[in-house]
Amino acid sequence: MSPTLSPQLKRALADRIRYYNELGIYDFYRREIHAQIQIQPEQREPLPKTKVAAVISESELFEVATKPESTLSDPAQGLLAIREDLGDCTRCRLHKQGRKQIVFGVGNPRAELMFIGEAPGADEDAQGEPFVGRAGQLLNNMIKAMGLRREEIYIANIIKCRPPGNRTPERDECETCSPFLMRQIATIKPKALVALGAVAAKTLLAINAPMTELRGHWYDFRGTKLAVTYHPAFLLRDPRQKKEAWKDLQMVMKELGLVALTRTPE
């Protein structure tokens, strides 16, 4: 008989099981052991799956593995449930390094197209919305050139807190935060994803390759088509690449049945 689990231990196990689920692991196997596993809430690395199953009954396993949004048919309500689960997140070091607020995501909960960037910057951290600074203005122009409005799509980032000095997110920060993004994607169910920049592309695809190799192809991401293009911030630094980014967007437009424009977004 499995020992009774405290609410704190259930929550800790739930975090780890959800982590496995986001990696595509749903099968857990029981192994008879007698030692009780002690889990501290602040620990975020996954435990061996054989030991997780050893201290939790099948009914409890189903309970903690079920995401709160999975029972909601309305994607808007599902996103609210994910945001509530995220809470005032302290899961990685970024909450102690000067962030003002969590930048969850914005847009149409039923969007056919979803853009995924790297991390919030100073403007995003101040306003609580992704892509509102100079790079965001360029992204707005890119969306408009595709024949869409910002309100029609959904925008999010790999991580939801601004790294100090806008540095590149560390691998462990991406691994800690990205499961919430995966849940957002699963709730919205877009027809196409666009990864903006190398960090977003490499995190989503688990491919360590240069942008020149990642661009120009469709990838299957958990049943959704994913394309890669340059981050708008990079395009501001090197405007010569705007034409290449426009080619990527035209590939996305063709997939979604949008009317292609001939003008490169400024």
Phi and psi in degrees as GROMACS dihedral restraints (atoms count N, CA, C in turn):
[ dihedral_restraints ]
;  ai    aj    ak    al  type     phi  dphi    fc
    3     4     5     6     1   -72.8    20    10
    4     5     6     7     1   143.4    20    10
    6     7     8     9     1   -67.2    20    10
    7     8     9    10     1   155.0    20    10
    9    10    11    12     1   -70.7    20    10
   10    11    12    13     1   132.5    20    10
   12    13    14    15     1   -97.2    20    10
   13    14    15    16     1   137.2    20    10
   15    16    17    18     1   -73.3    20    10
   16    17    18    19     1   156.7    20    10
   18    19    20    21     1   -55.6    20    10
   19    20    21    22     1   -37.3    20    10
   21    22    23    24     1   -64.4    20    10
   22    23    24    25     1   -43.2    20    10
   24    25    26    27     1   -68.6    20    10
   25    26    27    28     1   -38.5    20    10
   27    28    29    30     1   -60.0    20    10
   28    29    30    31     1   -43.2    20    10
   30    31    32    33     1   -64.6    20    10
   31    32    33    34     1   -40.4    20    10
   33    34    35    36     1   -63.8    20    10
   34    35    36    37     1   -43.2    20    10
   36    37    38    39     1   -64.9    20    10
   37    38    39    40     1   -38.3    20    10
   39    40    41    42     1   -60.3    20    10
   40    41    42    43     1   -43.0    20    10
   42    43    44    45     1   -58.6    20    10
   43    44    45    46     1   -41.7    20    10
   45    46    47    48     1   -74.0    20    10
   46    47    48    49     1   -39.0    20    10
   48    49    50    51     1   -66.8    20    10
   49    50    51    52     1   -38.9    20    10
   51    52    53    54     1   -63.7    20    10
   52    53    54    55     1   -36.8    20    10
   54    55    56    57     1   -59.4    20    10
   55    56    57    58     1   -46.9    20    10
   57    58    59    60     1   -60.4    20    10
   58    59    60    61     1   -43.5    20    10
   60    61    62    63     1   -57.9    20    10
   61    62    63    64     1   -41.9    20    10
   63    64    65    66     1   -66.0    20    10
   64    65    66    67     1   -22.4    20    10
   66    67    68    69     1   -87.2    20    10
   67    68    69    70     1     1.4    20    10
   69    70    71    72     1    88.0    20    10
   70    71    72    73     1    15.3    20    10
   72    73    74    75     1  -105.1    20    10
   73    74    75    76     1   118.1    20    10
   75    76    77    78     1  -124.1    20    10
   76    77    78    79     1   -14.4    20    10
   78    79    80    81     1   -95.3    20    10
   79    80    81    82     1   127.3    20    10
   81    82    83    84     1  -122.8    20    10
   82    83    84    85     1   141.4    20    10
   84    85    86    87     1  -119.5    20    10
   85    86    87    88     1   140.8    20    10
   87    88    89    90     1   -88.8    20    10
   88    89    90    91     1   136.5    20    10
   90    91    92    93     1  -132.6    20    10
   91    92    93    94     1   130.1    20    10
   93    94    95    96     1   -70.7    20    10
   94    95    96    97     1   114.7    20    10
   96    97    98    99     1  -137.0    20    10
   97    98    99   100     1   160.2    20    10
   99   100   101   102     1  -108.6    20    10
  100   101   102   103     1   -16.1    20    10
  102   103   104   105     1   -80.0    20    10
  103   104   105   106     1   131.3    20    10
  105   106   107   108     1   -77.2    20    10
  106   107   108   109     1   135.0    20    10
  108   109   110   111     1   -89.0    20    10
  109   110   111   112     1   127.9    20    10
  111   112   113   114     1   -98.1    20    10
  112   113   114   115     1   125.3    20    10
  114   115   116   117     1  -122.2    20    10
  115   116   117   118     1   125.8    20    10
  117   118   119   120     1   -88.4    20    10
  118   119   120   121     1   137.9    20    10
  120   121   122   123     1   -58.5    20    10
  121   122   123   124     1   -30.7    20    10
  123   124   125   126     1   -79.3    20    10
  124   125   126   127     1   -11.4    20    10
  126   127   128   129     1   -75.9    20    10
  127   128   129   130     1   135.9    20    10
  129   130   131   132     1  -122.4    20    10
  130   131   132   133     1    -9.3    20    10
  132   133   134   135     1   -74.6    20    10
  133   134   135   136     1   143.7    20    10
  135   136   137   138     1   -69.4    20    10
  136   137   138   139     1   146.1    20    10
  138   139   140   141     1   -86.8    20    10
  139   140   141   142     1   159.1    20    10
  141   142   143   144     1   -56.1    20    10
  142   143   144   145     1   133.6    20    10
  144   145   146   147     1   -65.7    20    10
  145   146   147   148     1   -27.9    20    10
  147   148   149   150     1   -64.8    20    10
  148   149   150   151     1   -35.6    20    10
  150   151   152   153     1   -78.2    20    10
  151   152   153   154     1   -33.0    20    10
  153   154   155   156     1   -59.5    20    10
  154   155   156   157     1   -45.8    20    10
  156   157   158   159     1   -71.1    20    10
  157   158   159   160     1   -20.1    20    10
  159   160   161   162     1   -74.6    20    10
  160   161   162   163     1   -20.1    20    10
  162   163   164   165     1  -113.6    20    10
  163   164   165   166     1    15.3    20    10
  165   166   167   168     1  -141.2    20    10
  166   167   168   169     1   136.8    20    10
  168   169   170   171     1   -76.0    20    10
  169   170   171   172     1   166.7    20    10
  171   172   173   174     1   -61.2    20    10
  172   173   174   175     1   -41.1    20    10
  174   175   176   177     1   -66.6    20    10
  175   176   177   178     1   -39.7    20    10
  177   178   179   180     1   -69.1    20    10
  178   179   180   181     1   -36.7    20    10
  180   181   182   183     1   -60.2    20    10
  181   182   183   184     1   -44.1    20    10
  183   184   185   186     1   -63.7    20    10
  184   185   186   187     1   -39.4    20    10
  186   187   188   189     1   -62.3    20    10
  187   188   189   190     1   -48.5    20    10
  189   190   191   192     1   -79.5    20    10
  190   191   192   193     1   -23.3    20    10
  192   193   194   195     1   -80.4    20    10
  193   194   195   196     1   -17.2    20    10
  195   196   197   198     1   -77.6    20    10
  196   197   198   199     1   120.3    20    10
  198   199   200   201     1   -72.8    20    10
  199   200   201   202     1   143.1    20    10
  201   202   203   204     1   -60.1    20    10
  202   203   204   205     1   -30.3    20    10
  204   205   206   207     1   -79.9    20    10
  205   206   207   208     1   -12.4    20    10
  207   208   209   210     1   -68.5    20    10
  208   209   210   211     1   -19.9    20    10
  210   211   212   213     1   -94.2    20    10
  211   212   213   214     1     1.4    20    10
  213   214   215   216     1  -105.0    20    10
  214   215   216   217     1   127.9    20    10
  216   217   218   219     1   -83.8    20    10
  217   218   219   220     1   -22.9    20    10
  219   220   221   222     1   -87.7    20    10
  220   221   222   223     1   116.6    20    10
  222   223   224   225     1   -62.2    20    10
  223   224   225   226     1   -29.0    20    10
  225   226   227   228     1   -63.9    20    10
  226   227   228   229     1   -42.7    20    10
  228   229   230   231     1   -68.2    20    10
  229   230   231   232     1   -34.5    20    10
  231   232   233   234     1   -62.9    20    10
  232   233   234   235     1   -42.5    20    10
  234   235   236   237     1   -64.9    20    10
  235   236   237   238     1   -37.6    20    10
  237   238   239   240     1   -62.8    20    10
  238   239   240   241     1   -38.4    20    10
  240   241   242   243     1   -66.2    20    10
  241   242   243   244     1   -38.8    20    10
  243   244   245   246     1   -66.0    20    10
  244   245   246   247     1   -42.7    20    10
  246   247   248   249     1   -62.8    20    10
  247   248   249   250     1   -39.1    20    10
  249   250   251   252     1   -66.2    20    10
  250   251   252   253     1   -39.5    20    10
  252   253   254   255     1   -65.7    20    10
  253   254   255   256     1   -35.6    20    10
  255   256   257   258     1   -64.4    20    10
  256   257   258   259     1   -39.2    20    10
  258   259   260   261     1    61.3    20    10
  259   260   261   262     1  -155.6    20    10
  261   262   263   264     1   -88.4    20    10
  262   263   264   265     1    75.1    20    10
  264   265   266   267     1   -56.2    20    10
  265   266   267   268     1   132.7    20    10
  267   268   269   270     1  -128.2    20    10
  268   269   270   271     1    28.8    20    10
  270   271   272   273     1   -76.0    20    10
  271   272   273   274     1   -19.8    20    10
  273   274   275   276     1  -134.7    20    10
  274   275   276   277     1   178.4    20    10
  276   277   278   279     1   -67.5    20    10
  277   278   279   280     1   -18.1    20    10
  279   280   281   282     1   -64.0    20    10
  280   281   282   283     1   -24.7    20    10
  282   283   284   285     1   -68.7    20    10
  283   284   285   286     1   -15.3    20    10
  285   286   287   288     1  -105.1    20    10
  286   287   288   289     1     6.8    20    10
  288   289   290   291     1  -116.8    20    10
  289   290   291   292     1    32.7    20    10
  291   292   293   294     1    99.4    20    10
  292   293   294   295     1     4.5    20    10
  294   295   296   297     1   -64.3    20    10
  295   296   297   298     1   145.3    20    10
  297   298   299   300     1   -89.6    20    10
  298   299   300   301     1   -38.9    20    10
  300   301   302   303     1  -161.2    20    10
  301   302   303   304     1   163.8    20    10
  303   304   305   306     1   -78.4    20    10
  304   305   306   307     1   135.8    20    10
  306   307   308   309     1  -108.0    20    10
  307   308   309   310     1    97.3    20    10
  309   310   311   312     1   -77.4    20    10
  310   311   312   313     1   -50.9    20    10
  312   313   314   315     1   152.0    20    10
  313   314   315   316     1   162.8    20    10
  315   316   317   318     1  -151.2    20    10
  316   317   318   319     1   149.2    20    10
  318   319   320   321     1   134.1    20    10
  319   320   321   322     1  -162.8    20    10
  321   322   323   324     1   -79.2    20    10
  322   323   324   325     1   119.1    20    10
  324   325   326   327     1   -62.5    20    10
  325   326   327   328     1   -16.6    20    10
  327   328   329   330     1  -112.2    20    10
  328   329   330   331     1    27.4    20    10
  330   331   332   333     1   -62.1    20    10
  331   332   333   334     1   141.9    20    10
  333   334   335   336     1   -82.9    20    10
  334   335   336   337     1   -20.5    20    10
  336   337   338   339     1  -127.7    20    10
  337   338   339   340     1   135.9    20    10
  339   340   341   342     1  -131.1    20    10
  340   341   342   343     1   127.6    20    10
  342   343   344   345     1  -100.2    20    10
  343   344   345   346     1   136.4    20    10
  345   346   347   348     1  -127.0    20    10
  346   347   348   349     1   117.1    20    10
  348   349   350   351     1   -98.1    20    10
  349   350   351   352     1  -159.1    20    10
  351   352   353   354     1   -94.8    20    10
  352   353   354   355     1   -62.3    20    10
  354   355   356   357     1  -163.1    20    10
  355   356   357   358     1   158.5    20    10
  357   358   359   360     1   -66.4    20    10
  358   359   360   361     1   148.4    20    10
  360   361   362   363     1  -102.8    20    10
  361   362   363   364     1  -164.8    20    10
  363   364   365   366     1   -63.5    20    10
  364   365   366   367     1   -44.8    20    10
  366   367   368   369     1   -64.6    20    10
  367   368   369   370     1   -41.2    20    10
  369   370   371   372     1   -66.6    20    10
  370   371   372   373     1   -39.9    20    10
  372   373   374   375     1   -64.4    20    10
  373   374   375   376     1   -34.8    20    10
  375   376   377   378     1   -74.2    20    10
  376   377   378   379     1   -38.9    20    10
  378   379   380   381     1   -97.4    20    10
  379   380   381   382     1   -15.5    20    10
  381   382   383   384     1    76.3    20    10
  382   383   384   385     1    21.2    20    10
  384   385   386   387     1  -136.9    20    10
  385   386   387   388     1   137.3    20    10
  387   388   389   390     1   -71.4    20    10
  388   389   390   391     1   147.1    20    10
  390   391   392   393     1    54.8    20    10
  391   392   393   394     1    64.4    20    10
  393   394   395   396     1  -119.3    20    10
  394   395   396   397     1    -5.7    20    10
  396   397   398   399     1   -87.6    20    10
  397   398   399   400     1  -153.6    20    10
  399   400   401   402     1   -61.6    20    10
  400   401   402   403     1   -43.3    20    10
  402   403   404   405     1   -63.3    20    10
  403   404   405   406     1   -35.2    20    10
  405   406   407   408     1   -66.7    20    10
  406   407   408   409     1   -36.2    20    10
  408   409   410   411     1   -65.1    20    10
  409   410   411   412     1   -38.7    20    10
  411   412   413   414     1   -66.9    20    10
  412   413   414   415     1   -41.1    20    10
  414   415   416   417     1   -60.8    20    10
  415   416   417   418     1   -39.8    20    10
  417   418   419   420     1   -58.4    20    10
  418   419   420   421     1   -41.8    20    10
  420   421   422   423     1   -65.8    20    10
  421   422   423   424     1   -37.2    20    10
  423   424   425   426     1   -64.8    20    10
  424   425   426   427     1   -42.8    20    10
  426   427   428   429     1   -64.0    20    10
  427   428   429   430     1   -43.0    20    10
  429   430   431   432     1   -63.5    20    10
  430   431   432   433     1   -39.8    20    10
  432   433   434   435     1   -64.6    20    10
  433   434   435   436     1   -24.9    20    10
  435   436   437   438     1   -79.2    20    10
  436   437   438   439     1    -3.3    20    10
  438   439   440   441     1    85.2    20    10
  439   440   441   442     1    20.1    20    10
  441   442   443   444     1  -120.7    20    10
  442   443   444   445     1   167.7    20    10
  444   445   446   447     1  -112.3    20    10
  445   446   447   448     1   149.9    20    10
  447   448   449   450     1   -54.5    20    10
  448   449   450   451     1   -36.2    20    10
  450   451   452   453     1   -66.7    20    10
  451   452   453   454     1   -15.9    20    10
  453   454   455   456     1   -87.4    20    10
  454   455   456   457     1   -17.9    20    10
  456   457   458   459     1  -112.2    20    10
  457   458   459   460     1   178.6    20    10
  459   460   461   462     1  -124.1    20    10
  460   461   462   463     1   138.2    20    10
  462   463   464   465     1  -125.3    20    10
  463   464   465   466     1   133.0    20    10
  465   466   467   468     1  -149.5    20    10
  466   467   468   469     1   178.5    20    10
  468   469   470   471     1  -128.6    20    10
  469   470   471   472     1   163.1    20    10
  471   472   473   474     1   -60.9    20    10
  472   473   474   475     1   -47.1    20    10
  474   475   476   477     1  -116.9    20    10
  475   476   477   478     1   156.3    20    10
  477   478   479   480     1  -109.7    20    10
  478   479   480   481     1     5.5    20    10
  480   481   482   483     1  -125.6    20    10
  481   482   483   484     1   143.9    20    10
  483   484   485   486     1   -70.3    20    10
  484   485   486   487     1   124.9    20    10
  486   487   488   489     1   -71.0    20    10
  487   488   489   490     1   146.4    20    10
  489   490   491   492     1   -59.4    20    10
  490   491   492   493     1   133.0    20    10
  492   493   494   495     1    67.8    20    10
  493   494   495   496     1    15.5    20    10
  495   496   497   498     1    58.2    20    10
  496   497   498   499     1    30.9    20    10
  498   499   500   501     1   -66.6    20    10
  499   500   501   502     1   165.2    20    10
  501   502   503   504     1   -67.3    20    10
  502   503   504   505     1   135.2    20    10
  504   505   506   507     1   -60.3    20    10
  505   506   507   508     1   142.2    20    10
  507   508   509   510     1   -76.7    20    10
  508   509   510   511     1   158.2    20    10
  510   511   512   513     1   -58.7    20    10
  511   512   513   514     1   -43.9    20    10
  513   514   515   516     1   -67.2    20    10
  514   515   516   517     1   -29.9    20    10
  516   517   518   519     1   -66.9    20    10
  517   518   519   520     1   -42.5    20    10
  519   520   521   522     1   -64.1    20    10
  520   521   522   523     1   -42.7    20    10
  522   523   524   525     1   -66.7    20    10
  523   524   525   526     1   -33.1    20    10
  525   526   527   528     1   -74.5    20    10
  526   527   528   529     1   -39.2    20    10
  528   529   530   531     1   -91.4    20    10
  529   530   531   532     1   -33.2    20    10
  531   532   533   534     1   -61.0    20    10
  532   533   534   535     1   -27.4    20    10
  534   535   536   537     1   -56.2    20    10
  535   536   537   538     1   -32.1    20    10
  537   538   539   540     1   -69.4    20    10
  538   539   540   541     1   -36.1    20    10
  540   541   542   543     1   -64.1    20    10
  541   542   543   544     1   -41.8    20    10
  543   544   545   546     1   -59.5    20    10
  544   545   546   547     1   -38.0    20    10
  546   547   548   549     1   -69.1    20    10
  547   548   549   550     1   -35.8    20    10
  549   550   551   552     1   -62.6    20    10
  550   551   552   553     1   -45.0    20    10
  552   553   554   555     1   -61.4    20    10
  553   554   555   556     1   -45.0    20    10
  555   556   557   558     1   -64.1    20    10
  556   557   558   559     1   -31.1    20    10
  558   559   560   561     1   -77.4    20    10
  559   560   561   562     1   -43.0    20    10
  561   562   563   564     1   -73.0    20    10
  562   563   564   565     1   -38.2    20    10
  564   565   566   567     1    56.5    20    10
  565   566   567   568     1    56.9    20    10
  567   568   569   570     1   -70.0    20    10
  568   569   570   571     1   159.5    20    10
  570   571   572   573     1   -77.7    20    10
  571   572   573   574     1   -28.2    20    10
  573   574   575   576     1  -146.4    20    10
  574   575   576   577     1   145.9    20    10
  576   577   578   579     1  -116.9    20    10
  577   578   579   580     1   143.5    20    10
  579   580   581   582     1  -123.8    20    10
  580   581   582   583     1   115.8    20    10
  582   583   584   585     1   -85.9    20    10
  583   584   585   586     1   122.6    20    10
  585   586   587   588     1   -97.6    20    10
  586   587   588   589     1   101.7    20    10
  588   589   590   591     1    96.0    20    10
  589   590   591   592     1   170.2    20    10
  591   592   593   594     1   -68.4    20    10
  592   593   594   595     1   -40.1    20    10
  594   595   596   597     1   -62.7    20    10
  595   596   597   598     1   -46.9    20    10
  597   598   599   600     1   -63.0    20    10
  598   599   600   601     1   -45.3    20    10
  600   601   602   603     1   -63.6    20    10
  601   602   603   604     1   -47.1    20    10
  603   604   605   606     1   -70.2    20    10
  604   605   606   607     1   -32.6    20    10
  606   607   608   609     1   -70.4    20    10
  607   608   609   610     1   -44.4    20    10
  609   610   611   612     1   -71.5    20    10
  610   611   612   613     1   -38.2    20    10
  612   613   614   615     1   -96.7    20    10
  613   614   615   616     1   -12.8    20    10
  615   616   617   618     1    54.1    20    10
  616   617   618   619     1    40.9    20    10
  618   619   620   621     1  -122.1    20    10
  619   620   621   622     1   125.7    20    10
  621   622   623   624     1   -98.4    20    10
  622   623   624   625     1    90.2    20    10
  624   625   626   627     1  -144.0    20    10
  625   626   627   628     1   155.5    20    10
  627   628   629   630     1   -69.8    20    10
  628   629   630   631     1   158.3    20    10
  630   631   632   633     1   -59.1    20    10
  631   632   633   634     1   -33.0    20    10
  633   634   635   636     1   -61.8    20    10
  634   635   636   637     1   -28.7    20    10
  636   637   638   639     1   -89.0    20    10
  637   638   639   640     1   -30.7    20    10
  639   640   641   642     1   -75.5    20    10
  640   641   642   643     1   -30.8    20    10
  642   643   644   645     1   -74.9    20    10
  643   644   645   646     1   160.6    20    10
  645   646   647   648     1    81.7    20    10
  646   647   648   649     1     9.5    20    10
  648   649   650   651     1  -133.0    20    10
  649   650   651   652     1   153.5    20    10
  651   652   653   654     1   -95.2    20    10
  652   653   654   655     1   138.7    20    10
  654   655   656   657     1  -120.0    20    10
  655   656   657   658     1   149.3    20    10
  657   658   659   660     1   -91.1    20    10
  658   659   660   661     1   117.2    20    10
  660   661   662   663     1  -116.9    20    10
  661   662   663   664     1    94.9    20    10
  663   664   665   666     1    52.2    20    10
  664   665   666   667     1    42.8    20    10
  666   667   668   669     1    89.6    20    10
  667   668   669   670     1    -3.0    20    10
  669   670   671   672     1  -114.1    20    10
  670   671   672   673     1   139.7    20    10
  672   673   674   675     1   -74.6    20    10
  673   674   675   676     1   136.3    20    10
  675   676   677   678     1  -128.4    20    10
  676   677   678   679     1   131.5    20    10
  678   679   680   681     1  -117.2    20    10
  679   680   681   682     1   157.7    20    10
  681   682   683   684     1  -121.5    20    10
  682   683   684   685     1   135.5    20    10
  684   685   686   687     1  -144.2    20    10
  685   686   687   688     1   178.2    20    10
  687   688   689   690     1   -72.5    20    10
  688   689   690   691     1   148.9    20    10
  690   691   692   693     1   -71.6    20    10
  691   692   693   694     1   139.2    20    10
  693   694   695   696     1   -54.4    20    10
  694   695   696   697     1   -34.2    20    10
  696   697   698   699     1   -62.7    20    10
  697   698   699   700     1   -37.0    20    10
  699   700   701   702     1   -66.9    20    10
  700   701   702   703     1   -39.1    20    10
  702   703   704   705     1   -65.7    20    10
  703   704   705   706     1   -31.0    20    10
  705   706   707   708     1   -67.3    20    10
  706   707   708   709     1   -34.0    20    10
  708   709   710   711     1   -78.5    20    10
  709   710   711   712     1   -29.5    20    10
  711   712   713   714     1  -136.0    20    10
  712   713   714   715     1    79.4    20    10
  714   715   716   717     1   -60.1    20    10
  715   716   717   718     1   -18.3    20    10
  717   718   719   720     1   -62.6    20    10
  718   719   720   721     1   -22.0    20    10
  720   721   722   723     1   -86.3    20    10
  721   722   723   724     1    -0.2    20    10
  723   724   725   726     1   -61.1    20    10
  724   725   726   727     1   -36.9    20    10
  726   727   728   729     1   -64.0    20    10
  727   728   729   730     1   -37.3    20    10
  729   730   731   732     1   -68.1    20    10
  730   731   732   733     1   -41.2    20    10
  732   733   734   735     1   -63.6    20    10
  733   734   735   736     1   -36.9    20    10
  735   736   737   738     1   -64.2    20    10
  736   737   738   739     1   -35.0    20    10
  738   739   740   741     1   -62.0    20    10
  739   740   741   742     1   -41.2    20    10
  741   742   743   744     1   -62.8    20    10
  742   743   744   745     1   -43.0    20    10
  744   745   746   747     1   -67.4    20    10
  745   746   747   748     1   -35.3    20    10
  747   748   749   750     1   -65.0    20    10
  748   749   750   751     1   -34.3    20    10
  750   751   752   753     1   -63.2    20    10
  751   752   753   754     1   -39.9    20    10
  753   754   755   756     1   -67.8    20    10
  754   755   756   757     1   -42.0    20    10
  756   757   758   759     1   -60.7    20    10
  757   758   759   760     1   -41.6    20    10
  759   760   761   762     1   -61.6    20    10
  760   761   762   763     1   -41.2    20    10
  762   763   764   765     1   -64.5    20    10
  763   764   765   766     1   -36.6    20    10
  765   766   767   768     1   -90.5    20    10
  766   767   768   769     1    -1.4    20    10
  768   769   770   771     1    74.3    20    10
  769   770   771   772     1    27.6    20    10
  771   772   773   774     1   -89.0    20    10
  772   773   774   775     1   150.8    20    10
  774   775   776   777     1   -76.3    20    10
  775   776   777   778     1   121.7    20    10
  777   778   779   780     1   -75.2    20    10
  778   779   780   781     1   137.0    20    10
  780   781   782   783     1   -96.3    20    10
  781   782   783   784     1   159.7    20    10
  783   784   785   786     1   -96.0    20    10
  784   785   786   787     1   -11.7    20    10
  786   787   788   789     1   -93.8    20    10
  787   788   789   790     1   132.9    20    10
  789   790   791   792     1   -72.1    20    10
  790   791   792   793     1   132.2    20    10
  792   793   794   795     1   -62.4    20    10
  793   794   795   796     1   136.0    20    10
